[in-house]
Amino acid sequence: MSRVKHAPEALSVARSLCIPVRPWGGESLPSYVARLAQANRIPHTALWRCIGVPHRAGASSTTLPWEATLNQPAVARLAVMSGIPVERLRKALPGLSWSIREASALPTDVPTFWMRQAHSPNAVICRQCTLRRSISTQVRAHLSLPDIVCHRHHTWQTPEPKDISAVPEIARAQRRLRKLRKTHGSHIMACCVRDARWIISGWASIPSREPMLEELWQHRRIKLGLPHWFRSWDLTTHIMAHPEVVTLACALVPIYLDPLFFKRPGIREWKFKRHLRLRLGLDPRRQPTGDPINKFFLAVQTDRARWRNPKSAMITETATPRTSQ
Ligand SMILES: [Zn+2]
């Protein structure tokens, strides 16, 4: 990709646009700029060129699943053009806060933006919710896992809105996940979900080692109108296995609350594994070979550092990119 050269003097003085647009909470910068441009009847690429000079590859027409890094002068210009003070913009548009560290790669004197693939999931907000606020265009936002379902309209919001009303246990699982986050915080929630997914993915293939889970997930697929074929851990697997992931995540909380959990007198590993299988409604006896719960405990014991490190999990579960943790 050729480096785009712009003379800084080509940027005119920033002026407030005629029609202000309120950002959606957690909205991505490209989504907000696209909506601001559309309201003011200008192409979003033109508005980006007013915000600053593109760093490396320029803004393309496919910028929506992307996130932008802005340096300070570009943030100031966006504030003037949107008519919203910098502090309020930062609160509503998380990309502005994450990019503070990354912005050090950008020049400090010339207003500059850097468009890159978003490090954090980019959900499309439930259409009925946006229409309620008279927004007819798509709104993309960074949602953490416990916020991914719109409970008002029973919609799973990533990567595209998906009606999940046919499987009410998904929304119920979301409520339990929110409770988990509220009680134990995002860090523990992210670790438990990461591990639960790791374990559940061991059963997600077809044929599965647990026919009961295979049947349950196929049943949900049919109800939700999801395709039958899938890769072992793609998005539709995320949706259909979500209730079991949350059940398992909640059951794994004790091992994160107490780093010495397995060293405490009276704790028996086999008892805990049995408890996990029971919580999932499985036969409490472990599978003789390849039981993912067994594999998990082995992985935990051989690589404790990775297990305690939440960073590999935080991106999808908390909608926070790795660099800003
Ligand atoms: Zn909604």
Residues whose N, C-alpha, C, O or C-beta is under 5 A from the ligand:
A	BS01	ZN	C126 Q128 C129 C150 R152 H153
